[in-house]
Amino acid sequence: MGYDQPTRRSYLDMISRISGRWLRLFENDPELYSTAYWDLLTALWAAGEPMRKTRALAAMSAVKSPHTAGKYLACAIERGLVEETDNPADARSKLVQLSPWLQRRMDAFFDDAVNEVLATADDVRTGEADEDAA
């Protein structure tokens, strides 16, 4: 099914608003506005519990080098976005999870993003996307 240009534009505008919220989540720090951090932090958020460090590194699909992925994770830990702990089930591995404050902020971010999606869908259904583009 193809969509008209105003509907496509509504989608693009929605993505832009959500992207802006992601940037504000990190106090407009452009370094954290990257697919590597998106992949890492959303994987940790979605897990909802500590995950093995190696799994977190693998979540950064846009980063091909494990060494580079490790640098992103180390930076997230250093900035207090992610916490690293020993794995009680396996002393050879570490666990990582979002810091509690970032978990709360990301919960709010995703609540806002879902509301944005729903509002945009309502606009498209009611034809307001056509009016906004005019």
LINURDA-V807599 format. One record per residue. PHI is phi in whole degrees, 0 to 359 (NA if undefined). NEAR is the number of other ideal C-beta (glycine too) atoms within 8 Angstrom. Layout:
BEGIN
PHI&NEAR / PHI&NEAR
END
This chain:
BEGIN
NA&2 / 266&3 / 247&5 / 280&7 / 298&6 / 298&11 / 292&10 / 298&9 / 295&11 / 300&14 / 297&9 / 298&8 / 298&10 / 297&11 / 300&8 / 297&8 / 295&9 / 294&11 / 299&9 / 298&8 / 293&12 / 299&11 / 296&12 / 294&8 / 305&9 / 250&9 / 54&5 / 62&6 / 280&8 / 295&6 / 297&5 / 272&9 / 265&10 / 215&7 / 295&7 / 297&11 / 290&11 / 302&9 / 300&13 / 297&15 / 289&14 / 288&9 / 295&12 / 294&14 / 296&12 / 296&6 / 296&9 / 69&4 / 202&5 / 302&7 / 232&12 / 301&10 / 302&12 / 296&7 / 292&9 / 296&15 / 297&11 / 292&7 / 293&10 / 278&14 / 293&5 / 280&6 / 255&10 / 275&3 / 266&6 / 302&6 / 297&6 / 293&9 / 302&13 / 299&9 / 294&8 / 297&13 / 296&15 / 300&8 / 295&8 / 296&12 / 291&12 / 299&6 / 280&6 / 83&8 / 282&10 / 232&16 / 249&8 / 245&8 / 224&9 / 292&6 / 269&11 / 294&3 / 272&3 / 203&5 / 296&5 / 277&4 / 233&9 / 245&9 / 247&12 / 229&15 / 204&12 / 297&12 / 293&10 / 304&6 / 293&7 / 287&12 / 303&10 / 296&8 / 293&9 / 287&13 / 303&9 / 295&8 / 302&11 / 291&9 / 300&8 / 296&10 / 296&10 / 296&8 / 300&8 / 296&12 / 298&9 / 296&8 / 295&8 / 294&13 / 299&8 / 297&9 / 299&11 / 294&11 / 297&6 / 271&6 / 86&7 / 292&9 / 298&13 / 297&9 / 293&7 / 294&11 / 282&9 / 284&5
END
